[in-house]
Amino acid sequence: MAPFWPYSGAMVKLNLRIPDDLHVRLAAQAAADRRSLNSEILHLIEVGLAAIASGTPDRPDGDPASPAPLRGKPDSSPAWRPGHPPVLR
């Protein structure tokens, strides 16, 4: 049986570097949801973008979601700031 793939058309290939601990968490969640790691990441991105589009990007515990500096770089600014969303092309 072929796996279900809800996407059609061309797909962009992306090489992404992530911390080891985040990879472990993503892989565990993918296994729990019976998805490939790639499918799990796509799902989580879609859920996050849908929350932003609906105006409710808050965390499940009710605290407002807010951008944070990059890990290991306390003086870095996040790519997204309230009032200054990135331009998606």
Buried (B, 14 or more C-beta within 10 A) or exposed (E): EEEEEEEEEEEEEEEEEEEEEEEEEBEEBBEEEEBEEEBBBBBBEEEEEEBEEEEEBEEEEEEEEEEEEEEEEEEEEEEEEEEEEEEEE
